[in-house]
């Protein structure tokens, strides 16, 4: 669900006001709050066991095939671009350890790949909203795992369009197949379904 839509065009000032609201209420509301150009997105339910297990298995599989100086990070903080008015929290970020040595949010341009596990409560946040925001933030690879259907897609090749940056390449997969995310190929065997 999107709340507090941004139709004012106030840019950084309006974004900072939304950021302050998110910081004040995040602890007292269930789920996760993120900021897009359209406003504050509230994923009302906290991720459950199958969601978290999927993220953990993907993270572990990626880290087994990546160089030691990279992580498939599943924790905080968010990625944020104040000038674009976007703060997102990928389920998994492929990022260099050195790029994590910062205070506050990570620079999205240091994220090598973002991976999302589609939530039951708000699948459009992953399939629509983040599909729009991740290329805007300059994240070169975006992978979606959808436990509802046992399938997903990997997006890459950011290019400019009249509506803003978009991914040009989409590679679909079904659970059970190997999937390539960036330079690394992992199995999708034994991932939980909802």
GUNULUM-22598 format. One record per residue: residue in one letter; y, z, x of N, C-alpha, C, CB in turn. Coordinates in nm, 3 decimals, m for minus. Atoms other than C-alpha are relative to their C-alpha. Glycine has a CB too. Layout:
# residues N
r;n_y;n_z;n_x;ca_y;ca_z;ca_x;c_y;c_z;c_x;cb_y;cb_z;cb_x
A;Y;Z;X;Y;Z;X;Y;Z;X;Y;Z;X
...
This chain:
# residues 194
r;n_y;n_z;n_x;ca_y;ca_z;ca_x;c_y;c_z;c_x;cb_y;cb_z;cb_x
X;m0.117;0.000;0.084;0.000;0.000;0.000;0.123;0.000;0.089;0.000;0.120;m0.096
X;m0.125;0.003;m0.074;0.348;m0.085;0.130;0.107;0.074;m0.079;0.044;m0.146;0.029
X;m0.109;m0.074;0.063;0.633;0.153;0.057;0.127;m0.019;0.082;m0.035;0.151;m0.013
X;m0.130;0.010;m0.067;1.004;0.156;0.150;0.023;m0.139;0.056;0.010;0.103;0.110
X;m0.019;0.134;m0.053;1.040;m0.223;0.174;0.136;m0.019;0.064;m0.019;m0.102;m0.108
X;m0.122;0.026;m0.074;1.302;m0.351;0.415;0.060;m0.132;m0.044;m0.027;m0.001;0.153
X;m0.072;0.121;0.042;1.530;m0.596;0.240;0.147;0.009;0.039;m0.014;m0.021;m0.152
X;m0.140;m0.024;m0.031;1.852;m0.466;0.393;0.049;m0.081;0.118;0.021;0.144;0.026
X;m0.043;0.075;m0.117;1.855;m0.663;0.717;0.075;0.085;0.100;0.085;m0.115;m0.042
X;m0.073;m0.090;m0.089;1.984;m0.356;0.904;m0.063;0.013;0.137;0.010;0.136;m0.062
X;0.059;0.007;m0.132;1.755;m0.421;1.198;m0.046;0.132;0.056;0.095;m0.059;0.091
X;0.048;m0.115;m0.075;1.701;m0.147;1.455;0.035;0.131;m0.070;0.059;m0.001;0.141
X;m0.040;m0.123;0.069;1.894;0.117;1.256;m0.096;0.031;m0.114;0.144;m0.011;m0.053
X;0.092;m0.019;0.113;1.676;0.068;0.947;m0.140;0.032;0.050;m0.003;m0.126;m0.089
X;0.131;m0.028;m0.057;1.361;0.061;1.160;m0.006;0.145;0.047;m0.031;m0.096;0.117
X;0.001;m0.138;m0.051;1.456;0.390;1.328;m0.005;0.100;m0.115;0.123;0.026;0.087
X;0.006;m0.089;0.117;1.511;0.548;0.985;m0.143;0.007;m0.054;0.097;m0.049;m0.110
X;0.140;m0.001;0.045;1.161;0.440;0.878;m0.088;0.074;0.099;m0.051;m0.145;m0.019
X;0.078;m0.068;m0.105;1.021;0.563;1.211;0.014;0.151;m0.013;0.047;m0.045;0.142
X;m0.024;m0.143;0.019;1.181;0.905;1.151;m0.077;0.053;m0.120;0.149;0.028;m0.017
X;0.075;m0.041;0.120;1.027;0.922;0.802;m0.149;0.010;0.033;0.023;m0.101;m0.115
X;0.142;m0.001;m0.035;0.682;0.834;0.939;m0.032;0.123;0.084;m0.039;m0.128;0.076
X;0.025;m0.116;m0.085;0.706;1.103;1.208;0.004;0.130;m0.079;0.103;0.006;0.113
X;m0.014;m0.123;0.078;0.815;1.365;0.953;m0.116;0.022;m0.097;0.129;m0.003;m0.077
X;0.100;m0.020;0.105;0.546;1.300;0.692;m0.144;m0.030;0.041;0.035;m0.084;m0.116
X;0.135;0.041;m0.039;0.245;1.168;0.888;m0.101;0.114;m0.008;0.001;m0.056;0.141
X;0.093;m0.113;m0.002;0.087;1.513;0.929;m0.035;0.049;m0.141;0.060;0.115;0.080
X;0.020;m0.057;0.133;0.118;1.594;0.557;m0.060;m0.098;m0.102;0.130;0.051;m0.052
X;0.058;0.097;0.093;m0.025;1.275;0.403;m0.136;m0.045;0.053;0.094;m0.122;m0.020
X;0.129;0.052;m0.046;m0.383;1.150;0.411;0.014;m0.142;0.051;m0.104;0.006;m0.112
X;0.000;0.138;m0.047;m0.458;0.830;0.597;0.095;m0.023;0.115;0.035;m0.092;m0.112
X;m0.077;0.044;m0.116;m0.241;0.639;0.838;0.126;m0.074;m0.047;m0.085;m0.092;0.092
X;m0.125;0.069;0.029;0.121;0.520;0.828;0.037;m0.092;0.115;0.113;0.101;m0.026
X;m0.046;0.097;m0.098;0.243;0.208;1.008;0.127;m0.065;m0.055;m0.111;m0.107;0.031
X;m0.125;0.064;0.042;0.569;0.013;0.998;m0.009;m0.150;0.025;0.121;0.061;0.074
X;m0.009;0.145;m0.012;0.607;m0.360;0.934;0.140;m0.041;m0.041;m0.108;m0.072;m0.086
X;m0.130;0.049;0.045;0.908;m0.577;0.858;0.017;0.019;m0.151;0.017;m0.146;0.037
X;m0.005;m0.018;0.144;0.817;m0.531;0.491;0.018;0.146;m0.040;m0.124;m0.054;m0.064
X;m0.015;m0.142;0.031;0.832;m0.152;0.512;m0.111;0.082;0.061;0.003;0.021;m0.150
X;0.103;m0.092;m0.049;0.596;0.140;0.566;m0.130;m0.032;m0.072;0.042;0.149;m0.023
X;0.132;0.025;0.056;0.227;0.065;0.516;m0.077;0.131;0.005;m0.076;m0.114;0.078
X;0.079;m0.123;0.008;0.014;0.356;0.399;m0.143;m0.036;m0.034;0.059;0.097;m0.106
X;0.143;0.015;0.024;m0.360;0.323;0.439;m0.045;0.137;m0.047;m0.081;m0.049;0.131
X;0.008;m0.130;0.065;m0.436;0.604;0.197;m0.120;0.084;0.040;m0.003;m0.018;m0.145
X;0.118;m0.079;m0.034;m0.781;0.706;0.313;m0.019;0.004;0.151;m0.126;m0.058;m0.068
X;0.035;m0.009;m0.142;m0.869;0.835;0.656;m0.131;m0.076;0.021;m0.013;0.149;0.046
X;0.124;0.074;m0.026;m1.138;0.619;0.816;m0.121;0.092;m0.007;0.006;m0.068;0.137
X;0.123;m0.077;0.012;m1.489;0.739;0.736;m0.096;m0.029;0.113;m0.067;m0.028;m0.131
X;0.101;0.012;m0.104;m1.804;0.757;0.944;m0.036;m0.141;0.039;m0.121;0.069;m0.043
X;0.036;0.137;m0.039;m1.911;0.390;0.925;0.113;m0.074;0.073;m0.041;m0.079;m0.123
X;m0.116;0.062;m0.066;m1.558;0.277;1.022;0.010;0.049;0.144;0.131;0.031;m0.078
X;m0.015;m0.057;m0.133;m1.539;0.514;1.317;m0.119;m0.035;0.090;0.016;0.151;m0.010
X;0.117;0.037;m0.078;m1.895;0.438;1.429;0.009;m0.145;0.046;m0.128;0.023;m0.081
X;m0.019;0.142;m0.037;m1.819;0.064;1.424;0.098;m0.009;0.117;0.052;m0.083;m0.120
X;m0.100;0.004;m0.107;m1.506;0.118;1.636;m0.058;0.055;0.130;0.126;0.081;m0.041
X;0.058;m0.060;m0.120;m1.697;0.342;1.879;m0.100;m0.094;0.067;m0.068;0.134;m0.034
X;0.100;0.091;m0.058;m1.982;0.093;1.923;0.066;m0.122;0.062;m0.100;m0.044;m0.107
X;m0.071;0.116;m0.057;m1.745;m0.201;1.976;0.068;0.040;0.130;0.104;m0.055;m0.102
X;m0.069;m0.048;m0.120;m1.540;0.001;2.226;m0.098;0.016;0.116;0.071;0.133;m0.029
X;0.101;m0.024;m0.104;m1.851;0.107;2.420;m0.054;m0.132;0.054;m0.115;0.087;m0.054
X;0.055;0.129;m0.043;m1.989;m0.248;2.426;0.100;m0.078;0.083;m0.043;m0.083;m0.122
X;m0.103;0.069;m0.079;m1.660;m0.391;2.549;0.013;0.062;0.138;0.136;0.004;m0.073
X;m0.019;m0.065;m0.130;m1.624;m0.131;2.823;m0.116;m0.024;0.096;0.019;0.148;m0.021
X;0.114;0.031;m0.088;m1.972;m0.213;2.955;0.015;m0.134;0.070;m0.129;0.001;m0.080
X;m0.011;0.133;m0.059;m1.868;m0.574;3.026;0.137;m0.028;0.061;m0.030;m0.104;m0.106
X;m0.135;0.021;m0.054;m1.501;m0.531;3.125;0.012;0.063;0.140;0.106;0.061;m0.095
X;m0.026;m0.065;m0.130;m1.364;m0.446;3.471;0.038;0.148;m0.020;0.113;m0.074;0.076
X;m0.023;m0.145;0.010;m1.326;m0.073;3.543;0.145;0.038;m0.025;m0.046;0.066;0.126
X;m0.141;m0.036;0.019;m0.945;m0.085;3.533;0.050;m0.029;m0.142;0.086;m0.075;0.100
X;m0.035;0.025;0.140;m0.949;m0.188;3.164;m0.074;0.098;m0.089;m0.033;m0.146;m0.040
X;0.063;m0.086;0.099;m1.023;0.030;2.863;0.001;m0.069;m0.136;0.073;0.136;m0.008
X;0.001;0.036;0.143;m1.123;m0.044;2.504;0.036;0.130;m0.071;m0.142;m0.061;m0.049
X;m0.055;m0.129;0.040;m0.903;0.241;2.386;0.001;0.016;m0.152;0.143;0.016;0.054
X;0.005;m0.024;0.144;m0.959;0.395;2.040;0.091;0.114;m0.043;m0.141;0.030;m0.042
X;m0.084;m0.114;0.036;m0.702;0.675;2.046;0.143;m0.038;m0.030;m0.001;0.101;0.111
X;m0.142;0.022;0.020;m0.329;0.712;2.014;0.061;m0.028;0.136;0.068;0.122;m0.070
X;m0.102;0.019;0.102;m0.046;0.618;2.059;m0.006;m0.138;m0.065;0.137;0.022;0.061
X;m0.014;0.129;0.065;0.067;0.321;1.854;0.050;m0.104;0.099;0.096;0.010;m0.120
X;m0.074;0.104;m0.071;0.197;m0.013;1.978;0.127;m0.022;m0.083;m0.084;m0.134;0.018
X;m0.127;0.004;0.072;0.561;m0.059;1.893;0.098;m0.095;0.066;0.061;0.139;m0.007
X;m0.111;0.084;m0.044;0.839;m0.316;1.920;0.117;0.030;m0.093;m0.038;m0.153;0.000
X;m0.114;m0.044;0.081;1.163;m0.162;1.794;0.082;m0.119;m0.048;0.089;0.096;0.079
X;m0.085;0.114;0.036;1.353;m0.494;1.796;m0.064;m0.089;m0.106;0.030;m0.083;0.124
X;0.069;0.075;0.106;1.087;m0.662;1.581;m0.019;0.086;m0.125;m0.136;m0.050;0.049
X;0.015;m0.090;0.114;1.074;m0.355;1.356;m0.145;0.021;m0.040;0.076;m0.052;m0.116
X;0.144;m0.012;0.028;0.696;m0.313;1.388;m0.062;0.111;0.086;m0.072;m0.135;0.025
X;0.081;m0.100;m0.069;0.477;m0.015;1.476;m0.138;m0.004;m0.064;0.065;0.146;m0.010
X;0.136;0.012;0.050;0.101;m0.064;1.442;m0.092;0.087;0.083;m0.046;m0.147;0.003
X;0.100;m0.079;m0.070;m0.207;0.133;1.537;m0.135;m0.071;m0.007;m0.010;0.143;m0.060
X;0.130;0.067;0.000;m0.503;m0.089;1.630;m0.114;0.101;0.010;m0.009;m0.101;0.115
X;0.118;m0.086;m0.014;m0.847;0.065;1.590;m0.047;0.003;0.144;m0.113;m0.049;m0.092
X;0.037;0.010;m0.142;m0.923;m0.057;1.945;0.104;m0.088;0.069;m0.145;m0.058;0.018
X;m0.090;0.080;m0.082;m0.683;m0.181;2.212;m0.066;m0.023;0.134;0.138;0.069;0.017
X;0.041;0.030;m0.137;m0.804;m0.358;2.524;0.128;0.000;0.083;m0.079;m0.139;0.011
X;m0.123;m0.021;m0.076;m0.547;m0.245;2.778;m0.035;0.053;0.139;0.096;0.098;m0.075
X;0.020;m0.051;m0.136;m0.519;m0.174;3.150;0.038;0.148;0.004;0.084;m0.081;0.104
X;m0.032;m0.142;m0.015;m0.526;0.194;3.245;0.144;0.019;0.048;m0.097;0.067;0.098
X;m0.136;m0.014;m0.054;m0.202;0.143;3.439;0.106;m0.017;m0.109;0.023;m0.103;0.111
X;m0.096;0.022;0.108;m0.027;0.022;3.120;0.002;0.113;m0.101;m0.030;m0.131;m0.070
X;0.004;m0.117;0.089;m0.122;0.346;2.945;0.080;0.116;0.059;m0.144;0.043;m0.025
X;m0.071;m0.109;m0.067;0.076;0.557;3.193;0.147;0.000;m0.039;m0.014;m0.012;0.152
X;m0.136;0.000;0.054;0.385;0.566;2.970;0.012;0.113;m0.101;0.036;m0.137;m0.064
X;m0.027;m0.097;0.107;0.546;0.819;2.739;0.026;m0.078;m0.128;0.122;0.092;0.035
X;m0.025;0.065;0.128;0.550;0.728;2.372;m0.096;m0.115;m0.025;0.142;m0.050;m0.007
X;0.083;0.114;0.040;0.414;0.409;2.221;m0.025;m0.097;0.114;0.064;m0.073;m0.116
X;0.030;0.104;m0.097;0.246;0.137;2.423;0.083;m0.124;m0.030;m0.151;m0.033;0.000
X;m0.065;0.129;0.014;0.428;m0.189;2.485;m0.106;m0.099;m0.048;0.066;m0.047;0.136
X;0.105;0.090;0.052;0.236;m0.440;2.268;m0.028;m0.118;0.091;0.040;m0.051;m0.137
X;0.021;0.114;m0.090;0.282;m0.710;2.532;m0.093;0.032;0.116;0.133;m0.048;0.053
X;0.099;m0.038;m0.101;0.053;m0.512;2.763;m0.141;0.005;m0.059;0.036;0.136;0.060
X;0.131;m0.005;0.067;m0.231;m0.515;2.506;m0.066;m0.137;0.016;0.014;0.038;m0.151
X;0.073;0.124;m0.025;m0.489;m0.778;2.603;m0.067;m0.049;m0.128;m0.105;0.021;0.110
X;0.062;0.035;0.128;m0.667;m0.768;2.266;0.010;0.120;m0.093;m0.149;m0.044;0.018
X;0.005;m0.103;0.104;m0.645;m0.573;1.941;m0.123;m0.027;m0.085;0.131;0.001;m0.087
X;0.119;0.012;0.084;m0.959;m0.505;1.738;0.020;0.092;m0.120;m0.131;0.037;0.079
X;m0.008;m0.079;0.122;m0.956;m0.387;1.377;m0.134;m0.001;m0.071;0.110;m0.054;m0.092
X;0.114;m0.014;0.090;m1.238;m0.259;1.160;0.061;0.013;m0.139;m0.094;0.125;0.037
X;m0.063;0.005;0.132;m1.144;m0.346;0.802;m0.029;0.128;m0.076;m0.049;m0.123;m0.080
X;0.017;m0.122;0.078;m1.083;m0.038;0.591;m0.039;m0.034;m0.144;0.128;0.084;0.002
X;0.038;0.020;0.140;m1.230;0.000;0.246;0.122;0.004;m0.091;m0.100;0.108;m0.044
X;m0.110;m0.025;0.091;m0.902;0.116;0.096;0.111;m0.104;0.005;0.058;0.134;0.027
X;m0.112;0.093;m0.012;m0.665;m0.152;0.224;m0.037;m0.118;0.091;0.125;0.072;0.055
X;0.043;0.110;m0.088;m0.840;m0.465;0.363;0.111;m0.100;0.031;m0.116;m0.073;m0.062
X;m0.109;0.094;m0.026;m0.523;m0.676;0.330;0.086;0.043;0.118;0.087;m0.015;m0.123
X;m0.075;m0.045;m0.116;m0.360;m0.459;0.595;m0.052;m0.067;0.127;m0.006;0.153;0.013
X;0.059;0.062;m0.119;m0.605;m0.603;0.851;0.000;m0.153;m0.009;m0.142;0.049;0.019
X;0.015;0.145;0.015;m0.656;m0.956;0.711;0.132;m0.072;m0.021;m0.091;m0.030;m0.115
X;m0.128;0.066;0.029;m0.293;m1.025;0.613;0.112;0.058;0.087;0.036;0.014;m0.150
X;m0.112;m0.062;m0.070;m0.043;m0.776;0.753;m0.010;m0.004;0.151;0.013;0.141;m0.043
X;0.015;m0.001;m0.146;m0.182;m0.737;1.102;m0.018;m0.141;0.055;m0.119;0.088;0.041
X;0.010;0.142;m0.039;m0.262;m1.109;1.113;0.141;m0.057;0.023;m0.075;m0.082;m0.109
X;m0.138;0.042;m0.017;0.113;m1.160;1.078;0.066;0.073;0.117;0.079;0.025;m0.130
X;m0.074;m0.082;m0.097;0.227;m0.873;1.303;m0.049;m0.012;0.144;m0.006;0.142;m0.042
X;0.049;0.002;m0.138;m0.001;m0.900;1.606;0.050;m0.120;0.080;m0.150;0.001;0.000
X;m0.060;0.107;m0.081;0.112;m1.250;1.712;0.151;0.020;0.019;m0.026;m0.136;m0.067
X;m0.143;m0.031;m0.014;0.472;m1.140;1.647;0.022;0.097;0.116;0.056;0.061;m0.131
X;m0.009;m0.096;m0.109;0.411;m0.854;1.890;m0.046;m0.057;0.134;m0.081;0.122;m0.033
X;0.045;0.064;m0.124;0.264;m1.094;2.147;m0.139;0.039;0.043;0.096;0.032;0.109
X;0.138;m0.037;m0.034;m0.094;m0.962;2.135;m0.084;m0.127;m0.004;m0.057;0.110;m0.098
X;0.060;0.133;m0.009;m0.291;m1.267;2.255;m0.131;m0.020;m0.074;m0.021;m0.033;0.140
X;0.129;0.012;0.067;m0.629;m1.191;2.093;m0.009;0.109;m0.107;m0.120;0.010;0.102
X;0.018;m0.095;0.111;m0.700;m1.026;1.757;m0.137;m0.023;m0.060;0.113;m0.016;m0.107
X;0.134;0.009;0.058;m1.055;m0.953;1.640;m0.010;0.092;m0.120;m0.109;0.037;0.106
X;0.020;m0.078;0.122;m1.144;m0.835;1.290;m0.150;0.011;m0.027;0.074;m0.065;m0.122
X;0.137;m0.028;0.041;m1.477;m0.674;1.203;0.007;0.052;m0.143;m0.071;0.103;0.097
X;m0.007;m0.036;0.141;m1.536;m0.649;0.827;m0.135;0.055;m0.048;0.043;m0.121;m0.086
X;0.128;m0.059;0.042;m1.816;m0.401;0.739;m0.033;m0.023;m0.147;0.003;0.147;0.028
X;0.027;0.026;0.142;m1.779;m0.487;0.368;m0.088;m0.123;m0.015;0.132;m0.019;m0.078
X;0.071;0.128;0.011;m1.918;m0.836;0.431;m0.097;m0.025;0.115;0.100;m0.112;m0.007
X;0.084;0.023;m0.116;m2.091;m0.803;0.769;0.039;m0.125;0.076;m0.144;m0.008;m0.042
X;m0.051;0.118;m0.071;m1.871;m1.068;0.927;0.137;0.031;0.056;0.006;m0.124;m0.094
X;m0.133;m0.018;m0.056;m1.545;m1.114;1.109;0.051;m0.128;0.061;m0.001;0.110;0.103
X;m0.063;0.115;m0.064;m1.321;m1.343;1.308;0.079;0.046;0.121;0.091;m0.076;m0.100
X;m0.083;m0.023;m0.118;m1.147;m1.364;1.644;0.109;m0.106;0.000;m0.085;m0.004;0.133
X;m0.116;0.088;0.003;m0.797;m1.513;1.655;0.068;m0.001;0.136;0.100;0.045;m0.110
X;m0.069;0.013;m0.128;m0.611;m1.644;1.961;0.091;m0.121;m0.004;m0.102;m0.011;0.118
X;m0.085;0.119;m0.009;m0.370;m1.913;2.077;0.128;0.013;m0.080;m0.076;m0.121;m0.046
X;m0.126;m0.019;0.073;m0.032;m1.784;1.959;0.086;m0.124;0.014;0.077;0.125;0.052
X;m0.093;0.113;m0.001;0.201;m2.066;1.861;0.111;0.026;m0.101;m0.074;m0.135;m0.032
X;m0.116;m0.017;0.088;0.538;m2.091;1.689;m0.018;m0.082;m0.126;0.131;m0.041;0.072
X;m0.003;0.071;0.127;0.563;m2.186;1.321;0.134;0.031;m0.066;m0.121;0.040;m0.092
X;m0.124;m0.034;0.071;0.858;m2.193;1.078;0.000;0.143;m0.055;0.023;m0.099;m0.114
X;0.011;m0.137;0.052;0.729;m1.857;0.946;m0.010;0.104;0.111;m0.120;0.012;m0.090
X;0.013;m0.092;m0.113;0.712;m1.705;1.295;m0.128;m0.028;0.077;0.002;0.145;m0.047
X;0.120;0.022;m0.081;0.439;m1.678;1.560;m0.126;0.023;m0.083;0.001;0.093;0.123
X;0.129;m0.012;0.069;0.084;m1.728;1.434;m0.111;m0.035;0.099;m0.007;m0.094;m0.126
X;0.116;0.038;m0.080;m0.265;m1.758;1.581;m0.045;m0.140;m0.041;m0.116;0.102;m0.017
X;0.041;0.138;0.025;m0.381;m2.121;1.613;m0.152;m0.016;m0.006;0.057;m0.092;0.106
X;0.145;0.015;m0.012;m0.751;m2.060;1.683;m0.069;0.115;m0.073;m0.043;m0.004;0.150
X;0.080;m0.099;0.072;m0.997;m1.881;1.456;m0.148;m0.031;0.024;0.033;0.001;m0.153
X;0.144;0.014;m0.019;m1.364;m1.825;1.543;m0.069;0.107;m0.084;m0.040;0.013;0.152
X;0.070;m0.090;0.090;m1.573;m1.672;1.265;m0.135;0.040;0.059;m0.019;m0.064;m0.138
X;0.133;m0.045;m0.040;m1.890;m1.470;1.324;m0.060;0.084;m0.113;0.005;0.081;0.133
X;0.070;m0.091;0.091;m2.151;m1.282;1.122;m0.068;0.106;0.085;m0.103;m0.076;m0.092
X;0.066;m0.108;m0.072;m2.299;m0.949;1.221;m0.140;m0.046;0.041;m0.008;0.128;m0.087
X;0.127;0.042;m0.058;m2.601;m1.006;1.443;0.021;m0.104;0.108;m0.092;m0.056;m0.108
X;m0.033;0.099;m0.104;m2.435;m1.281;1.648;0.077;0.067;0.113;0.083;m0.117;m0.060
X;m0.090;m0.042;m0.106;m2.268;m1.236;1.983;0.140;m0.050;m0.032;m0.047;m0.052;0.139
X;m0.138;0.038;0.025;m1.889;m1.247;1.967;0.078;0.013;0.131;0.064;0.088;m0.112
X;m0.083;m0.004;m0.121;m1.639;m1.325;2.243;0.141;0.043;m0.039;0.002;m0.139;0.071
X;m0.135;m0.054;0.020;m1.318;m1.121;2.248;0.069;m0.010;0.135;m0.003;0.149;m0.053
X;m0.064;0.025;m0.130;m1.087;m1.244;2.522;m0.101;m0.063;0.094;0.056;0.131;0.061
X;0.094;0.051;m0.101;m1.305;m1.292;2.830;m0.138;0.065;m0.009;0.057;0.022;0.137
X;0.121;m0.080;0.002;m1.588;m1.064;2.716;m0.081;m0.025;m0.126;0.035;0.148;0.010
X;0.091;0.025;0.112;m1.891;m1.129;2.498;m0.085;0.124;m0.023;m0.091;m0.124;0.028
X;0.079;m0.117;0.038;m2.061;m0.846;2.310;m0.088;m0.033;m0.120;0.093;0.121;m0.032
X;0.088;0.012;0.114;m2.337;m0.808;2.054;0.064;0.065;m0.123;m0.136;0.065;0.029
X;m0.041;m0.064;0.126;m2.263;m0.734;1.688;m0.122;0.057;m0.073;0.074;m0.099;m0.090
X;0.121;m0.061;0.060;m2.617;m0.603;1.626;0.027;0.145;m0.034;m0.121;m0.010;0.097
X;0.000;m0.142;0.038;m2.654;m0.268;1.448;0.138;0.060;m0.024;m0.069;0.078;0.105
X;m0.127;m0.055;0.042;m2.298;m0.233;1.327;m0.012;0.042;m0.146;0.116;m0.103;0.020
X;0.014;m0.050;0.137;m2.268;m0.024;1.009;0.069;m0.090;m0.102;0.056;0.140;m0.010
X;m0.060;0.072;0.114;m2.187;m0.180;0.670;0.046;0.102;m0.102;m0.102;m0.102;m0.064
X;m0.036;m0.085;0.115;m2.007;m0.032;0.370;m0.063;m0.064;m0.122;0.158;0.014;m0.017
